[in-house]
Amino acid sequence: MTTDDVRLRPVQDDDLELFLAYEHDPEAVRRSRFTPRPREAFLRHWRERVLGNPSGLVRTVVADGEVAGNIVAWWEGERRFTGYWLGRAYWGRGVGSRALALFLREETVRPLFADLSAENTASVRLLEKNGFVPCEDAEHPVDEGFVLLVLRDRAAGAP
């Protein structure tokens, strides 16, 4: 089942409780290989480091009028990264692909990197559908079992 009504909006404080629940979903934890934060640490991280980052771009993903997850971009040194997290109810419905396509209209920095678990094949495919390609990079070593993908400016002749 797919959904046609996907949009992005600024994050509201009420969204954080859903983001926390999505981050603690056992299957999401397994796929992402990410250790979820305890509630207070999660809220502090989001309020101070994510929403408090003036150079970050942070959006809530809304599907069929419901909060489906989030998508963000941030600087790590000289590199711009993106990441997203969707609730399990929104997996496999095209929500992530639509949300990322919308986000990439707003987030125009290229190259744009994504660092994720290679085991999360659905997420790798989602990024590749939106133009990301594998990237080997000694400047940003990736832990074993993770993959670095990059979206480059096609106009510049890069893949």
N, C-alpha and C positions, 0 to 999 in steps of 0.2 A: 504494500500500500504506500503510495506517495502522497505528499501534500504539496499543494500549489501555493499556499499562503505562508511564505517565509519572509520575514523582515528583520531588520536590525534596529535597535534603539539604544540610547544611553542606558547604562546600568543604574538601576534604582536600588536603594538599600534593601528593600524587601526581597530582591532577587538573590541575595547572598545566601539565604537559608536553603533555597533550592540548589544553588551551585554546590553548597556543602553536601547536601544529600546526594547529588550526582557524583561528587568526588569520592564518596564513601561506598558507592555501589560495588559489590565484590567483583563482578565481571569487568567493570570498567577499570578497577585497580589491577586485575590480572592482565588485561590487555595492554594497559599503559605502562605497567611496571613502575607505577608511581605510588609512593606511600602517602595515603591521605593524612592531612593534618588534623589534630584535635580541633574542636570547634573554635575555641578562643584564638588559637594560633592561626587558623584559617581566616577568621574575620579580621584579625590584625594585619595579616599578609595582604588581604584584599583591600582593606581600607587605607593602609599606609603605602604599600609597595605597588599595587596594581592601580587602584583608583587615585592614589596620591602621586603617581608618576606623571608629571606634566608632558613628557614626550611619548607616553604610551597612547595607544588607541584601543579603547575597550568598549565592547558592545555586547548587549544581551541579544541572543537569538530567540525570536518569537516565531512559533509555528502554530497556525490555526488559533491564534489568540492566546496561546499558552507559552510560558517561559520554557524553552527547550534547552538552553545552555548559554555558553558565552564564547566569544572569540576576541582575541587580544593580539596586539603587536607591541613590541618593546625593543629597546636597544640593549645589546650585550656587547660592551666594548664598541668596536666600529661596525658591528653587524646588527641588522634589524631582523628580529625573529617573530614568528607568529605561532599561535597555538589556540586550541579550542577544546571545549569539553561539552558534550551533549548528554542529556539524560538518556538512559537505555530505551525508553519508549519512543525515542526519535531516531534510533539507529535504523538503517536500511530503508528509510522512507524518502531519501533525497534531500533531507533537511540540511545536512552538513554541506553537501555540494552546493546547494543554493545559497546557504549562508556565506560560505567562503567566496563564492562568485560575487556576491553583493559587497562583502568586506573588501575584496581586492579592487573594487571601484573606488573605494574611499581611501584605502591604504595603498599609496602609489610608490612608496620607496622600493627600489629594486637595486641590487638583488635583495630578495626576502627569503629568509631561511626558516626551515622547520626541522626540529630534532625530535625524533620519536622512536618508539620501540618498533623494531623490524617485524616483530611478531604481530603487531597490530595491522594486519594486511588491509583491512577495510579502510583504515585511516591513511595508509600509504596510497591506496587507490584513489581515495577522495582527493588528496593533494595532487596526484598525477593527473587526474581529470581536469584540474584547474591549472595545469601547466608546470607544476613543479617536477624537477628531474633529480635523480640521485647526484650527490656531490661528494667527492673525496677531497678532504681538506686538512692538511697538516696543521693549519693555524687553529682549527677548532676540532680537536680530537674527540671522537664520539666513543662512548663506552661500548664494550662488546655487547652485541644484541640490539644496538640502536643504529638508526640510519639518519643521515643528514640529507635533506632535500633542499633545492634552491629554485626560486622563480626569478629568472633574469629578464631584463628588458629586451624583448624580441627585436625592437627597432635597432638595438646596438649590435645585432648580429649574433648574440649569444643564444644558446639553446633555450 
